[in-house]
Every structure is written in C-alpha cells, then in structure tokens.
Amino acid sequence: MVSIEVTALYAGLCALLVIALAFKVVAFRRGKKVGLGTGGDKGGEIAVRAHANAIEYVPLALILMLIAEINGLSHLWLHCLGAALLLARLLHAIGLYAGSGGYHPGRFTGTSLTWLVIIILAVINIRAVF
C-alpha cells in the first residue's frame, strides 16, 4: 500500500482553512440577510473571494502533491511544499481582509507563494514521467 500521510495532513489542514473561510461567508450572509451573492456589500465580496480563491487553488495543489507523494517524493520536500501552501493560503486570506480587497503584502505574497508551490509540484510531476 502507498503511504499518503503527508498529503493527508495538509489536505486536512487546508480543509479546516476552507471551512473557516466558508464560515465567514455564512456569517456575513446571515448578518446582512443576503440569500445569494453579496448584495453589493464590499465586506461580503471580500469574504466570498477569500473563500473562492482558496477553493480555486487548494484542490489543484493537493492533487499535484498527492501525485508527487505517490511517485515517491521525499517527506521533507512534501512537508516543505505543504507548509508553504498552507502559509500561502493563510497569508492570502489575511491580506485580502486586511487590505479591504485592495493591495496588501500578505495577499501578494500568498498568491505568489501559492503559484510557486503549484509550479514546483507540476515540474516535479512532469519530470517523474521522463
């Protein structure tokens, strides 16, 4: 049996982050009595985008990480990449809120680091084929 415990750890941690971001969307909608969307509220737009952005990037990164783990990438590399992904997503969410949807170093760093993790994992997986 193939061990996928490292990806399982980061998948679980990222899932908790996604649920925390979803909770913020639900809290906004309940508080503002908005059934769908944001009702034009900027705070609601920030909450929805913080959650949606995580949903857009986390699954791809975790799929790439899982493939790399199955292909035998060392646990050290997997932990480095998994921790970087989790940090990146936290920085992005914090930056999006702190910057009120505008520029914030956390948002920029979080996005850049997320892309870097995905690119590194993509290259690792492509190289594993050859």
C-alpha distance (Angstrom), angle and dihedral (degrees) to the residues before:
residue distance angle dihedral
M1 . . .
V2 3.81 . .
S3 3.81 115.7 .
I4 3.80 114.0 -131.1
E5 3.78 98.6 167.5
V6 3.82 96.7 127.1
T7 3.80 94.3 53.9
A8 3.80 88.4 43.8
L9 3.81 89.7 57.1
Y10 3.80 94.9 51.0
A11 3.80 92.7 40.7
G12 3.80 88.5 55.7
L13 3.80 93.6 46.8
C14 3.80 92.6 46.6
A15 3.81 89.9 47.8
L16 3.80 89.6 56.2
L17 3.81 89.7 50.8
V18 3.82 91.4 50.0
I19 3.81 90.5 50.0
A20 3.82 91.1 49.2
L21 3.81 89.7 51.9
A22 3.82 90.7 46.3
F23 3.81 89.3 51.2
K24 3.81 89.2 56.5
V25 3.82 89.6 53.6
V26 3.80 91.5 49.7
A27 3.80 91.9 46.6
F28 3.80 90.3 51.4
R29 3.81 93.3 48.3
R30 3.79 93.3 47.0
G31 3.80 92.4 45.7
K32 3.81 94.2 48.3
K33 3.81 94.3 34.0
V34 3.80 92.0 -123.7
G35 3.80 112.5 156.6
L36 3.78 99.0 -171.1
G37 3.77 133.5 12.0
T38 3.79 120.3 -9.3
G39 3.78 104.3 -62.8
G40 3.81 87.1 -127.4
D41 3.81 91.9 -65.2
K42 3.82 112.2 144.8
G43 3.80 92.8 -148.9
G44 3.78 88.6 52.9
E45 3.78 91.3 49.7
I46 3.80 89.8 52.6
A47 3.81 92.3 49.7
V48 3.80 92.7 47.6
R49 3.81 93.2 47.0
A50 3.81 93.9 46.6
H51 3.80 89.4 54.3
A52 3.81 95.4 40.5
N53 3.78 92.9 48.1
A54 3.80 90.8 55.4
I55 3.81 89.6 48.2
E56 3.80 89.9 51.1
Y57 3.81 97.0 53.0
V58 3.82 110.4 23.0
P59 3.83 98.3 67.0
L60 3.81 93.4 50.9
A61 3.79 92.2 48.1
L62 3.81 92.0 48.0
I63 3.81 93.0 48.2
L64 3.80 90.0 51.9
M65 3.81 90.0 46.2
L66 3.80 91.9 50.3
I67 3.80 92.0 50.5
A68 3.80 90.5 48.7
E69 3.81 90.9 49.7
I70 3.80 92.2 48.5
N71 3.81 88.2 49.9
G72 3.80 90.2 54.9
L73 3.79 105.8 -99.9
S74 3.80 107.7 168.5
H75 3.78 119.0 -96.0
L76 3.79 89.7 -122.5
W77 3.81 91.7 60.2
L78 3.79 91.6 42.6
H79 3.80 92.0 51.9
C80 3.81 91.5 47.0
L81 3.80 92.0 50.6
G82 3.81 94.2 40.9
A83 3.80 92.7 49.4
A84 3.81 90.3 46.5
L85 3.81 90.1 51.6
L86 3.78 92.9 50.0
L87 3.80 92.1 45.9
A88 3.81 90.5 47.4
R89 3.78 93.2 52.6
L90 3.81 91.8 47.0
L91 3.81 91.3 48.9
H92 3.79 91.3 48.6
A93 3.80 94.0 50.6
I94 3.81 93.3 44.8
G95 3.79 90.8 46.7
L96 3.78 93.2 48.7
Y97 3.80 91.3 53.4
A98 3.81 96.1 39.2
G99 3.80 92.2 47.9
S100 3.81 92.0 46.8
G101 3.78 89.5 -126.4
G102 3.80 94.4 -48.1
Y103 3.77 131.3 94.5
H104 3.77 116.8 -42.1
P105 3.82 127.1 160.4
G106 3.81 91.1 -125.8
R107 3.77 91.5 55.4
F108 3.80 92.8 47.6
T109 3.81 93.4 45.1
G110 3.79 92.2 45.1
T111 3.78 92.7 52.0
S112 3.81 93.7 44.8
L113 3.79 93.0 47.7
T114 3.81 92.0 47.4
W115 3.79 90.7 52.5
L116 3.80 91.1 46.6
V117 3.82 92.1 52.5
I118 3.81 91.1 48.8
I119 3.81 92.5 47.6
I120 3.81 92.8 48.1
L121 3.81 92.0 48.8
A122 3.80 91.4 45.9
V123 3.81 91.6 52.4
I124 3.81 91.7 45.8
N125 3.80 90.5 52.1
I126 3.81 94.1 45.2
R127 3.82 90.8 49.2
A128 3.82 90.0 50.6
V129 3.79 88.9 63.9
F130 3.80 94.0 57.6
